[in-house]
Amino acid sequence: MTANIVRRSLCAALGLTMMSAFAIGSAHAADPLKVRFILNWKFQGPQAWIFLADDKGYFKKAGIDIQLDQGSGSGAAVPKVASTAYDAGFGDINAITRFAAKHKGKQPVAVYMIYNQTQFVIATPKSAKITSPKQLEGLTLGAPANDGAFKLFPAFANIAGFNASKVNWQHMKPNLRVTMLKQGKVQGVSGYQLTVLFDAMRVGMNPDKDLDFMRFADFGMDLYSNAVMVSQKMLRNHPDKVKGMVGAINKAFWEVVANPKVGVDAVMRREPLLKRASERDRLMATLKHLIISPEMKKVGMGGIDP
C-alpha cells in the first residue's frame, strides 16, 4: 500500500475535523517556558509530528521554548521525567504505572495518548517454530536493559501461564539486539514489533521469512503504550503550558496525517543521513499499527477508554 493510499484512508476514516480537538492558545508569553523534552528513541519517522510542531513554531506560540533530546527506550524516559531531569517526554505508560507502584506521587503524568495499541513482542527465528509462550522456557532472550517488553515480561508470563524464571536474559545495546539474534547469540529478542522489524531489514533479514512475532496482546496482555508525559512539577506549576504543548503536538499530528511528506521533511532536517524512504515507511507503519484503531476513532486522538 502506497503512502498516498494510506494517507487517504486515514483521513477518510478519522475525519480532519478532529484537528480542532485541541486548539493552540494565541497568547504569547513574555518569557517562554524552557521545556526539556526527552523522546522514546532516536530521531526517526515516528516522532515527525513533534519535530514539525517545533519547526512550525507551535510550541513557541504556546509560550514554550522546547529542547528535544533523543531517548534510549520507552521505559527509560519515565524516571528521567520523574526526577525532573526532563520536564516532559514520550514514553511507555506501563512504565509509568510500574514507577508509580514504587514511588507513589512522584510518577510522571500521561497527558496525551499516542500509541493506543501495544506492539510488545518476542521475536524468534521462524526455523525455531516457537508458537506458544510456554516454549520460551529454557531459551536465552536478548533485550536492552530499558526495553519496555523486557520490563513487562514477568507480567506477560503470569498472564500467559508460563514460568518467567526459566527464561534467561542477555542485555545489549539497542542497535545490537537483532544483530545478535541473526548471529545466533540469543534465541529470541523482545521489543516493539515495528522496531524489531525495521532493524531486521537493516541487517539484511527478511522479517516475513526469517522471524515469528509473538505479540503480548494475542495472549491476553492488550495494553496502551506510549504517551506524552509531564512531570508532577510541570503539571502543578504550568498547567497552561501543558495544555499548549499538547495542542501543539496535536495540531502537527493531523498535518502529518494529511501530508506525511512534511513530517518526513522535519525528521530529515534533524538527521540528514537517514534514508528518507525508510523513515517514511516507519512513519506510515506507526500510524497504521500503533495509532489508528477503532478505539482511537471512538475516544479521539490523545484520549483513552477508562
C-alpha positions in Angstrom: 0.0 0.0 0.0 1.5 3.3 -1.0 1.8 6.3 1.3 -0.8 8.2 -0.6 -3.4 5.4 -0.3 -2.7 5.0 3.4 -3.0 8.8 3.9 -6.3 8.9 2.1 -7.7 6.0 4.1 -6.6 7.5 7.4 -8.1 10.9 6.6 -11.4 9.4 5.4 -11.7 7.1 8.4 -10.9 9.7 11.0 -12.1 13.0 9.6 -9.9 16.0 9.7 -12.5 17.8 11.8 -10.6 16.2 14.7 -7.9 18.8 14.1 -9.9 21.1 16.3 -9.9 18.7 19.3 -7.1 20.8 20.9 -6.8 24.5 20.0 -3.5 26.2 20.4 -3.7 29.3 22.5 -2.8 32.5 20.8 -1.3 34.3 23.8 2.4 34.8 23.7 4.3 34.6 26.9 6.7 37.4 27.6 9.3 34.9 28.7 8.8 31.4 27.1 9.0 28.5 29.5 12.0 26.3 28.8 10.8 22.7 28.5 13.3 19.9 28.3 11.6 17.0 26.4 13.1 13.5 26.0 11.9 11.2 23.3 11.5 7.5 23.5 14.1 6.8 20.9 16.5 8.3 18.3 15.3 10.9 15.8 13.2 8.9 13.4 10.0 9.0 11.4 7.6 8.2 14.2 8.5 11.4 16.0 7.6 13.5 13.0 4.7 15.5 14.5 6.8 16.6 17.5 9.5 17.9 15.2 7.0 19.5 12.9 5.4 21.3 15.9 8.8 22.7 16.7 9.6 23.7 13.2 6.3 25.5 12.6 6.5 27.4 15.8 3.5 25.8 17.5 5.4 25.3 20.8 6.7 28.9 20.6 3.1 30.1 20.0 2.1 28.3 23.2 4.8 30.1 25.2 7.2 27.2 25.2 10.9 27.1 24.3 11.3 23.4 23.8 14.5 21.3 23.8 14.1 17.9 22.1 16.6 15.2 23.1 17.0 11.7 21.8 16.0 8.9 24.2 17.2 5.3 24.9 13.9 3.5 25.3 10.3 4.0 26.1 10.8 2.9 29.7 14.0 5.0 30.2 12.1 8.2 29.6 9.9 7.7 32.7 12.5 8.1 35.6 14.1 11.0 33.8 10.9 12.9 33.7 10.0 11.8 37.3 13.4 13.2 38.5 12.7 16.5 36.7 15.9 16.0 34.7 13.4 16.5 31.9 10.1 18.4 32.2 8.3 16.2 29.7 8.8 13.2 27.4 7.3 10.5 25.3 7.4 7.0 26.8 5.6 3.9 27.9 2.5 4.3 30.2 3.1 0.8 31.6 6.5 2.0 32.8 4.7 4.9 34.5 2.4 2.5 36.2 5.3 0.4 37.4 7.1 3.5 38.6 4.0 4.7 40.5 3.8 1.4 42.3 7.2 2.0 43.8 7.3 5.8 44.1 3.7 6.9 44.7 3.0 10.5 43.9 6.3 11.0 42.1 5.5 9.4 38.8 5.1 11.4 35.6 1.6 12.1 34.4 0.5 10.9 30.9 -1.5 13.7 29.3 -1.9 12.6 25.6 -2.1 9.0 24.5 -0.5 8.5 21.1 0.2 4.7 20.8 -3.1 3.3 22.0 -2.1 -0.2 20.8 0.8 -2.2 22.3 3.3 -3.7 19.9 5.3 -5.6 22.6 6.6 -8.8 21.1 9.1 -11.6 21.4 10.7 -12.2 18.0 12.2 -15.6 17.3 13.7 -17.3 14.2 11.0 -18.8 12.1 13.1 -22.0 12.0 12.7 -22.4 15.7 8.9 -22.8 15.3 8.1 -21.0 18.6 4.3 -20.5 18.7 3.5 -20.8 22.4 4.7 -18.7 25.3 5.5 -21.9 27.2 8.1 -22.7 24.6 10.2 -19.7 25.7 11.1 -21.5 28.9 14.8 -22.6 28.7 15.7 -20.1 26.0 18.1 -17.2 26.2 16.4 -14.0 25.1 18.0 -10.6 24.4 16.9 -7.1 25.1 18.2 -3.7 26.0 18.0 -3.1 29.8 15.4 -0.4 29.3 13.3 -2.3 26.8 9.6 -1.9 27.7 8.7 -5.5 26.6 11.5 -6.8 28.8 10.3 -4.8 31.8 6.8 -6.3 31.3 7.9 -9.8 30.6 7.1 -11.2 34.2 3.6 -9.8 33.9 3.2 -11.3 30.4 4.4 -14.7 31.8 1.9 -14.5 34.6 -1.0 -13.8 32.2 0.2 -16.3 29.5 0.8 -19.1 32.1 4.5 -19.9 31.9 7.5 -19.5 34.3 9.4 -16.4 33.6 12.3 -17.5 35.9 13.0 -20.3 33.4 13.9 -17.8 30.7 17.4 -16.4 30.6 18.2 -12.9 29.5 21.2 -11.2 27.9 21.3 -7.4 27.6 22.9 -5.4 24.8 22.8 -2.0 23.2 19.6 -1.4 21.3 21.3 -1.4 17.9 22.8 -4.8 18.5 19.6 -6.6 19.5 18.7 -8.0 16.1 22.3 -8.5 15.1 22.8 -10.8 18.0 19.6 -12.7 17.1 20.8 -13.1 13.5 24.2 -14.4 14.7 22.5 -16.9 17.0 23.9 -15.4 20.2 20.4 -15.2 21.6 17.4 -17.3 20.7 14.9 -14.5 20.6 14.6 -10.8 21.4 11.9 -8.6 23.0 10.9 -5.2 21.8 8.4 -3.2 19.8 7.4 -5.2 16.7 8.0 -2.3 14.3 11.4 -1.6 15.8 12.5 -5.2 15.5 11.0 -5.4 12.0 12.9 -2.4 10.7 16.1 -3.4 12.5 15.9 -6.8 10.9 15.6 -5.2 7.5 18.6 -3.0 8.3 20.8 -6.1 8.9 19.7 -7.9 5.8 17.0 -10.1 7.2 13.5 -10.6 5.7 11.1 -10.3 8.6 8.3 -12.2 6.8 10.5 -15.1 6.0 13.0 -15.1 8.9 11.1 -14.2 12.0 8.0 -15.1 14.0 6.5 -12.4 16.2 4.7 -13.4 19.5 2.6 -10.4 20.4 1.8 -9.9 24.0 -1.7 -8.7 23.1 -2.5 -12.0 21.4 -2.0 -13.8 24.7 -4.2 -11.6 27.0 -2.0 -8.6 27.6 -3.6 -5.9 25.5 -2.3 -2.6 26.8 -1.9 1.1 26.0 1.6 2.1 25.1 3.5 5.4 24.6 2.0 8.7 25.7 3.2 12.3 26.1 4.0 12.7 29.8 4.9 15.6 32.0 6.5 15.8 35.5 4.4 16.4 38.5 6.1 19.8 38.9 5.3 21.0 35.4 1.7 19.9 35.7 1.4 21.7 39.0 3.2 24.9 38.2 2.4 25.3 34.5 -0.9 23.6 33.5 -1.4 26.2 30.8 1.9 25.3 29.2 1.0 21.6 29.4 -2.2 22.3 27.5 -0.3 24.4 25.0 2.2 21.7 24.4 -0.5 19.0 23.9 -2.2 21.4 21.5 0.9 22.0 19.5 1.6 18.3 19.1 -2.0 17.5 18.2 -2.1 20.2 15.5 1.1 19.0 14.0 0.0 15.3 14.2 -3.0 16.0 11.9 -0.9 17.9 9.5 1.4 14.9 9.2 -1.6 12.6 8.7 -2.8 14.9 5.9 0.6 15.2 4.3 3.3 12.7 5.6 5.9 14.4 3.4 6.1 17.4 5.7 6.7 15.1 8.7 9.5 13.3 6.9 11.0 16.6 6.0 11.0 17.6 9.6 12.8 14.3 10.5 15.4 14.7 7.8 16.2 18.3 8.9 17.5 16.8 12.2 19.1 13.7 10.8 20.1 14.3 7.1 21.9 11.0 6.9 18.8 8.9 7.4 17.2 7.2 4.5 14.1 9.2 3.5 12.2 6.2 2.2 12.9 4.2 5.4 11.7 7.0 7.7 8.5 7.4 5.6 7.9 3.7 6.0 8.4 3.9 9.7 6.0 6.8 10.0 3.3 5.1 8.0 3.6 1.8 9.7 3.4 3.6 13.1 0.2 5.3 12.1 -1.3 2.1 10.8 -0.2 -0.3 13.6 0.1 1.8 16.7 -2.2 4.8 16.5 -5.1 4.3 14.1 -7.6 1.9 15.7 -11.4 1.6 16.3 -10.9 2.9 19.8 -9.0 5.9 18.7 -11.8 6.8 16.3 -14.2 6.4 19.2 -12.4 8.3 22.0 -10.4 10.8 19.9 -6.7 11.3 19.3 -4.9 11.5 22.6 -7.8 10.1 24.6 -8.3 6.8 26.4 -11.1 4.5 27.4 -11.0 4.4 31.2 
